[in-house]
Amino acid sequence: MVFTRQALPAIRPVNRLIDDGRMIVRTRLVAKVAVTTRSHNNSDEVMAYEADERDPERRTVWSVVVTGIGASDLNVTRLHRYIACNCRTHTTGGYMANASTDLQLMTELEPVAERLLNRHISMFKEWNPHDYIPWSDGKNFYALGGQDWEPGQSQLSDVAQVAMVLNLLTEDNLPAYHREIAMNFGMDGPWGQWVNRWTAEENRHSTALRDYLVVTRAVDPVALEQLRLEQVTRGFSPGQNHQADGDLFATSLFDSVIYVSFQELATRVSHRNTGKACDDTIADQLLARVSADENLHMIFYRDISDAGFQIAPNEAMRSLHKVLRNFKMPGYTVPGFRRKAVIIAVGGVFDPRIFLDDVVMPQLRKWRIFEREDFTGEAARMRDDLGLLVDELEEACAKFELSKQRHLEREARRAERITANRVLSTTGTLTLSRK
C-alpha cells in the first residue's frame, strides 16, 4: 500500500480482501495507514495498492496497481462480516480472521466489560469537587483589585507542591488519554459506554485539584496555567510526535488494558501519598476521594485483563511483557518530569520501592503470573523474563535507597553549615569598642 505520510510517500505491506467491489485492508488503529486515513476524513486521501506475482516455471511476472480514495471503516457489523469471509491474504498466506484478533477478543470480552461496567456503577460513590474546596480561604487576584500570588502564601512543602502539580498536569492530559483508549476500545456497546463513563469521572479530578491549588494559593496560578497549556499541547502519543520509544505505544487491546491496570494503580498510590504529604486535612480528604475513583478504575482494567489471561494467555503475556519492560507513567510528557519525579521520590510520594511493592507485584499476584502453567513458547520465555525484571527492579530499589540516604545526609550537612554560619556571624550584632 502506498500513501502520503508527512508530505512524503510511504509504503507498507498489508493484508487485503475484496468485499462488494471494495478493497478492504486490515490494519491496527494506530498503524501509519490508519492514522493517515483518519487524519483525512474530511478530504480525499488518494492511496495505491500494488500486487505482484512471479511464475518461475513460465518465467512470467504480472503486476496490478489499484488507486482509489482511502477511508477508515469502523462499522462493527461490516467488521464481523470481514472476519467471516475468512479470505486468504496475499502478503502473509494466512487468513484475515487470524489478523483480527483484537476484534475477536473485544467480542468475546464484551459480556465481561458489561458486567464490570455495571459493577463499577453500583460501587461508585457520588461526590462533588466543590465540596472539597475551602472557598472561604480564597480572595481576588490583582486583575480584580486583589493581590497576585507570592511564594510566601503557599502553606505546602516543596515536595507537596511538586507532587500536586505533577498529579494535576497528568490529569490535565485527559483529552489525549480519551483518544488513545477510544482508538483501541471503540465507541460501541459496553466498551464505548465505559470509555465515556471513565472520561467523565476522570475529568472532575483536574477540576478539583486546580480549584484547591488556586483558592489556597498553594502554587503560582500563572505558571500552572502555562504548564497546562504546554502539557495538553504535547498530548500523550508515545511512539509519535517524537515522544519516547514506539514500544510504549499501545497497539492492541491487551496493550491498553494491561498498561492502564498498572497506570491507574500507580496514580491511586501517588494521589494518596500526595494527600498525606500536604499535611492539610482538606487536601488529604480531596486526594483520598480522587484516589478512591482511581482504585475503581484500576479494578475494572485489572479484571478485564484477568479475563483476557483466561481467554488468550499467550497474547496477554506478550502485552504484559511489553508494558512492564517499557513502562512509563503518563506524566512523562510533563515539562521537567525527570526532576519532578526525583523530588517526589526522595520525598517518599512515589519511588522505585513503592512502584515495585504497591503497583507491580499486586497485579502480578492477582493474575497469578508466576503460578500459571498455560503460557507456551515465546510467552513462557517472556514470563521467565518478567522474573528477571522483578530482580532488576529490586536492585534498582536498593540503589535508589542508597542514593537517597546519601542525598539526605548531604542536605543535613548543608543545613548544619548554614545554621553554624548564622550562629557565628557577627555582622550587625556586635559593636566593637574603639581605643
C-alpha positions in Angstrom: 0.0 0.0 0.0 1.4 3.4 -1.0 0.1 6.6 0.7 1.3 10.0 1.8 2.8 10.4 5.3 4.0 13.9 6.4 4.2 15.0 2.8 6.4 12.0 1.8 5.5 8.7 0.1 5.1 5.8 2.5 4.9 2.1 1.6 3.6 -0.6 3.9 2.8 -4.3 3.3 -0.9 -5.0 4.1 -3.4 -7.8 4.2 -6.4 -7.3 1.9 -9.7 -8.8 0.8 -12.3 -7.8 -1.8 -15.8 -7.2 -0.5 -18.7 -5.9 -2.7 -16.3 -4.2 -5.1 -14.2 -2.6 -2.3 -10.7 -3.5 -1.3 -10.6 -3.9 2.5 -7.2 -3.5 4.2 -7.0 -4.7 7.8 -4.6 -2.7 9.9 -4.3 -1.6 13.5 -5.9 1.7 14.6 -2.5 3.1 15.5 -0.7 2.0 12.3 0.5 4.6 9.9 -2.0 3.7 7.3 -5.0 4.0 9.7 -3.7 7.2 11.2 -3.3 8.7 7.7 -6.9 7.9 6.7 -8.4 9.2 9.9 -6.5 12.4 9.6 -8.0 13.0 6.1 -11.6 12.1 6.9 -12.9 15.3 5.5 -10.8 15.3 2.4 -9.7 12.8 -0.2 -6.7 10.7 0.6 -5.5 9.0 -2.6 -3.9 5.6 -2.0 -2.5 2.9 -4.2 -2.2 -0.8 -3.8 0.2 -3.0 -5.9 0.1 -6.8 -6.1 2.9 -8.7 -7.9 3.4 -12.4 -8.6 6.2 -14.3 -10.4 5.7 -17.7 -12.1 9.2 -19.3 -12.1 8.0 -22.1 -14.5 6.6 -19.9 -17.2 9.1 -17.2 -16.4 6.5 -14.6 -16.3 5.7 -11.7 -13.9 2.5 -9.8 -13.6 1.7 -6.7 -11.6 -1.5 -4.9 -10.8 -1.9 -1.4 -9.4 -5.1 -0.1 -8.0 -5.7 3.5 -7.0 -8.5 5.0 -5.0 -9.7 7.0 -2.1 -8.9 5.6 1.4 -11.2 5.9 4.4 -11.5 4.3 7.8 -14.3 1.7 8.3 -15.1 1.2 12.0 -18.6 -0.2 11.4 -18.9 -3.2 13.7 -21.4 -5.1 11.5 -19.1 -4.9 8.5 -16.0 -5.8 10.5 -17.7 -9.0 11.7 -18.5 -9.8 8.0 -14.9 -9.3 7.0 -13.8 -11.7 9.6 -16.4 -14.2 8.5 -15.1 -14.0 4.9 -12.0 -15.9 6.1 -10.3 -14.7 2.9 -6.7 -15.8 2.3 -4.3 -12.8 2.3 -1.6 -12.4 -0.4 1.0 -10.9 1.9 1.2 -13.4 4.6 -0.5 -16.5 3.2 -2.7 -16.6 6.3 -6.3 -15.7 7.0 -8.0 -12.4 7.5 -9.6 -13.8 10.7 -6.2 -14.5 12.2 -5.2 -10.9 11.7 -8.3 -9.6 13.5 -7.5 -11.0 17.0 -8.4 -7.7 18.7 -11.9 -7.6 17.3 -12.5 -11.2 18.3 -11.2 -10.6 21.8 -13.3 -7.5 22.2 -16.4 -9.5 21.1 -15.6 -12.3 23.5 -14.8 -10.0 26.4 -17.8 -7.7 25.7 -20.1 -9.5 28.3 -17.3 -9.2 30.8 -16.9 -5.5 30.1 -20.7 -5.0 30.5 -20.7 -6.9 33.8 -17.7 -4.9 35.1 -19.3 -1.6 34.0 -22.5 -2.4 35.9 -20.5 -3.4 38.9 -18.5 -0.2 38.7 -21.6 2.0 38.6 -23.0 0.1 41.6 -19.8 0.7 43.6 -19.2 4.3 42.6 -19.9 6.9 45.3 -21.1 10.2 44.1 -19.1 13.3 45.1 -18.8 16.9 44.0 -15.5 18.7 43.5 -16.8 21.9 45.1 -17.4 20.2 48.4 -13.6 19.7 48.9 -12.5 23.3 48.2 -12.0 25.8 51.1 -13.7 28.6 49.2 -13.7 30.9 52.2 -9.9 31.0 52.0 -10.0 32.5 48.6 -9.6 36.1 47.6 -9.3 38.1 44.4 -6.1 38.4 42.4 -4.7 41.6 41.0 -6.9 41.7 37.9 -10.0 42.1 40.1 -8.4 44.5 42.6 -6.8 41.9 44.8 -3.2 40.7 45.3 -1.3 38.5 43.0 0.4 35.3 44.1 3.6 35.3 46.1 5.7 32.3 47.2 5.2 33.1 50.9 1.4 32.5 50.5 1.8 28.7 50.0 1.3 26.5 53.0 2.5 23.4 51.3 6.0 21.9 51.5 8.2 21.9 48.3 7.6 18.1 47.9 3.8 18.6 48.3 3.7 21.4 45.8 5.7 19.4 43.2 3.6 16.3 43.7 0.3 18.2 43.5 1.4 20.0 40.3 2.7 16.7 38.7 -0.6 14.9 39.6 -2.7 17.8 38.2 -0.8 18.1 34.9 -1.1 14.3 34.5 -4.9 14.6 34.9 -5.0 17.6 32.6 -4.0 15.4 29.6 -7.3 13.6 29.7 -8.3 14.5 26.1 -5.3 12.6 24.8 -6.0 9.6 27.1 -9.6 9.5 25.9 -8.4 9.4 22.3 -6.0 6.6 23.0 -8.5 4.3 24.7 -11.3 5.1 22.3 -9.0 4.2 19.4 -8.3 0.8 21.0 -11.7 0.0 22.7 -14.0 1.6 20.1 -17.1 3.5 20.9 -19.8 0.9 20.5 -21.6 -1.2 23.2 -20.3 -1.6 26.7 -16.7 -0.7 25.6 -17.8 2.7 24.4 -20.0 3.2 27.4 -17.1 2.5 29.7 -14.8 4.9 27.7 -17.3 7.8 28.2 -18.0 7.0 31.8 -14.4 6.7 32.7 -13.7 10.0 30.9 -16.5 11.8 32.8 -15.2 10.6 36.2 -11.6 11.4 35.4 -12.5 14.9 34.2 -13.5 16.1 37.7 -10.1 15.2 39.1 -8.3 18.1 37.4 -11.2 20.4 38.2 -10.9 19.7 41.9 -7.1 19.8 42.1 -6.8 23.1 40.2 -9.5 24.7 42.3 -7.8 23.7 45.5 -4.4 25.0 44.4 -5.7 28.3 43.1 -8.0 29.0 46.0 -5.4 28.2 48.7 -2.7 30.0 46.7 -0.5 26.8 47.1 1.3 27.4 43.8 1.7 30.2 41.2 -1.5 30.1 39.2 0.0 31.8 36.2 2.9 29.3 35.9 0.3 26.5 36.5 -1.8 27.6 33.5 1.3 27.9 31.3 2.3 24.4 32.2 -1.2 23.1 31.5 -1.2 24.7 28.0 2.2 23.2 27.2 1.2 19.8 28.6 -2.1 19.5 26.8 -0.5 20.7 23.6 2.1 18.0 23.8 -0.6 15.5 24.4 0.0 11.8 25.1 1.0 9.8 22.0 4.1 7.6 22.7 5.8 6.5 19.6 4.5 9.6 17.7 5.4 13.3 17.8 8.9 12.4 18.9 7.6 11.0 22.2 9.8 8.3 23.5 10.1 4.8 22.1 7.4 3.3 19.9 7.3 0.3 22.2 5.4 2.4 24.6 2.5 2.8 22.1 -0.5 0.5 22.8 -1.1 -1.3 19.5 -3.6 -3.8 20.8 -6.5 -4.2 23.2 -4.3 -6.1 25.7 -1.6 -3.4 25.5 -4.2 -0.8 26.5 -6.0 -2.6 29.3 -2.8 -4.0 30.9 -1.0 -0.7 30.7 -3.9 1.2 32.3 -4.2 -1.5 35.0 -0.7 -0.6 36.2 -1.1 3.1 35.5 -4.4 3.6 37.4 -2.9 1.7 40.4 0.2 3.9 40.3 -1.9 7.0 40.1 -4.1 5.9 43.0 -1.0 5.4 45.1 0.5 8.7 44.0 -2.6 10.7 44.9 -3.0 9.0 48.3 0.6 9.7 49.3 0.5 13.3 48.0 -2.5 13.9 50.2 -0.5 12.8 53.2 2.5 14.9 52.2 0.3 18.0 52.1 -0.2 17.9 55.8 -3.5 19.6 55.3 -6.8 18.0 56.3 -8.8 19.3 53.3 -6.1 18.3 50.7 -5.9 14.9 52.3 -9.6 14.4 52.1 -9.7 15.6 48.5 -6.9 13.3 47.3 -8.4 10.4 49.2 -11.6 10.9 47.2 -9.7 11.1 43.9 -7.7 8.0 44.9 -10.9 6.1 45.5 -12.0 6.9 42.0 -8.7 5.7 40.6 -9.0 2.5 42.5 -12.3 1.6 41.0 -10.9 2.4 37.5 -8.0 0.2 38.2 -10.2 -2.7 39.3 -12.2 -2.5 36.0 -9.0 -2.7 33.9 -7.4 -5.3 36.1 -10.3 -7.6 36.0 -10.7 -7.2 32.2 -7.1 -8.1 31.9 -7.6 -11.1 34.2 -10.4 -12.3 31.9 -8.1 -11.8 28.9 -5.5 -14.0 30.5 -8.1 -16.8 30.7 -9.1 -16.4 27.1 -5.8 -15.8 25.4 -2.9 -16.3 27.9 -0.1 -16.1 25.3 -1.4 -12.9 23.7 -1.9 -11.3 27.1 1.5 -12.3 28.3 3.1 -10.6 25.2 1.4 -7.4 26.1 2.2 -7.7 29.8 5.9 -8.2 29.0 5.9 -5.2 26.6 4.2 -3.0 29.1 6.4 -3.7 32.1 9.6 -3.7 30.1 8.8 -0.3 28.7 6.6 1.2 31.5 6.5 5.0 31.9 3.9 7.0 33.9 1.7 9.1 31.6 3.1 12.2 33.2 6.4 11.6 31.4 5.4 14.4 29.0 5.2 17.0 31.7 7.9 19.7 31.3 10.7 18.9 33.7 9.3 15.5 34.5 12.6 13.8 35.5 13.5 16.5 38.0 9.9 16.5 39.5 10.0 12.7 39.7 13.2 12.8 41.6 11.8 15.3 44.1 8.7 13.3 44.9 10.7 10.1 45.0 13.1 11.5 47.6 10.0 12.9 49.4 8.5 9.4 49.6 5.5 10.1 47.5 6.3 7.7 44.6 9.7 5.9 44.4 11.1 2.7 43.0 10.1 0.7 46.1 6.6 1.9 46.0 6.3 1.1 42.3 7.5 -2.4 42.8 5.7 -3.3 46.1 2.5 -1.3 45.6 2.0 -1.4 41.9 3.8 -4.2 40.0 3.6 -7.1 42.5 -0.1 -6.8 43.4 -1.1 -7.1 39.8 1.3 -9.9 39.0 -0.1 -11.8 42.1 -3.7 -11.1 41.1 -3.1 -12.6 37.6 -1.0 -15.4 39.1 1.6 -14.8 36.5 4.3 -16.9 38.1 1.9 -19.7 39.1 0.1 -20.2 35.8 1.0 -23.1 33.5 -0.9 -22.1 30.4 1.9 -20.0 28.8 3.7 -21.7 25.9 6.6 -21.0 23.6 7.7 -17.3 23.4 5.1 -16.3 26.1 6.6 -18.8 28.6 10.0 -17.3 27.9 8.6 -13.8 28.4 7.1 -14.9 31.8 10.5 -16.1 32.9 12.0 -12.7 31.8 9.5 -10.9 34.0 11.0 -12.8 36.9 14.4 -11.3 35.9 12.7 -7.9 35.6 11.4 -8.2 39.2 15.0 -8.9 40.3 16.2 -5.9 38.3 13.6 -3.7 40.0 14.7 -5.0 43.4 18.3 -3.9 42.6 17.0 -0.5 41.4 15.2 -0.1 44.7 18.4 -0.9 46.7 20.4 1.6 44.6 17.8 4.3 45.0 17.7 3.9 48.8 21.5 4.2 49.0 21.4 7.3 46.8 18.5 8.8 48.8 20.4 8.3 52.0 23.5 10.0 50.7 21.4 12.9 49.4 19.6 13.3 52.8 23.0 13.2 54.6 24.4 15.9 52.2 21.3 18.0 52.8 21.6 17.6 56.6 25.3 18.7 56.5 24.4 21.7 54.3 21.7 22.7 56.8 24.2 22.4 59.6 26.7 24.6 57.8 24.0 27.2 57.1 22.9 27.2 60.8 26.5 27.4 62.0 27.3 30.3 59.7 24.3 32.2 61.0 25.3 31.5 64.7 28.9 32.5 64.2 28.1 35.6 62.1 28.8 38.9 63.9 27.6 41.2 61.2 25.1 43.7 62.7 25.1 42.0 66.1 28.3 43.3 67.8 29.6 46.8 68.3 33.4 46.7 68.6 35.0 49.1 71.1 37.5 51.6 69.9 40.6 52.6 71.8 
